[in-house]
Amino acid sequence: MRTPVIAGNWKLYKTSGEAKGLIEALLPLIKDVKGVEVIVAPVFTILHRVGELIGGSRVKLSAQNCFWEEEGAFTGEVSPGMLLDAGCSHVIIGHSERRQYFAETDETVNRKTKAAIAAGLKAIVCVGETLEEREEGVMNDVLTRQVTKGLDGLTSLQAVIIAYEPVWAIGTGKTATEAQAQEAHRLIRTVISQKFGVDSSDKVRILYGGSVKPDNVKGLMSQPDIDGALVGGASLKPESFAAIVNFGK
Ligand code: PEP
């Protein structure tokens, strides 16, 4: 039995004041939900503050990125140990916006993932094909490569959550159909089972991301290989994020 995860990626939104309003409105709306892991991922500068706001609640704190070195002359970077120190339990790695705008590759994703896990964080590793890749028929190759290289060298997936986010569905309002998402999740689980064994592939949570909204989350979550959602836009409002967290009601 895989515990579902609903994670909100706040991207480059929310000042500390705005985060306070969001968290204070969100907590009462999700307090009765059972059996769902809830995560929020604010920008670096308010991690500590959001950690205080979520306090002893069920919500966990994630960063949106990290570097692979622990310290040194790397101006502008933040290390996994520093994220732990700021109160994070999770970090998102290799989001498609990082791959697209900040030149992240499967190799950097792999280095970051290994460093995050070594420091004691849980890594939410993002994979997903572009529209061009889907139309060219190379989706399976792309996902296989991203999963294989991104997780290369790991001996266990206990601290890994995968997020399948088709790039064409992120922030576009176009959600993958339930069948399209299930097909990709199934493929990812198969790749994981070949690389890490059936026990790991049975246990690893694979989240879907790409225009998840209150009105499509139920259908997506009904698919056997979809174990949760990585939510961008709809995580910025307490009502819509709470409705997604409450998908089982
Ligand atoms: C994301 O940021 O990971 C995402 C899936 O965004 P959105 O839900 O807005 O498509």
Boltz pocket constraint, residues with backbone or C-beta under 6 A from the ligand:
constraints:
  - pocket:
      binder: B
      contacts: [[A, 9], [A, 11], [A, 165], [A, 169], [A, 170], [A, 171], [A, 172], [A, 173], [A, 209], [A, 210], [A, 211], [A, 212], [A, 230], [A, 231], [A, 232], [A, 233], [A, 234]]
      max_distance: 6.0
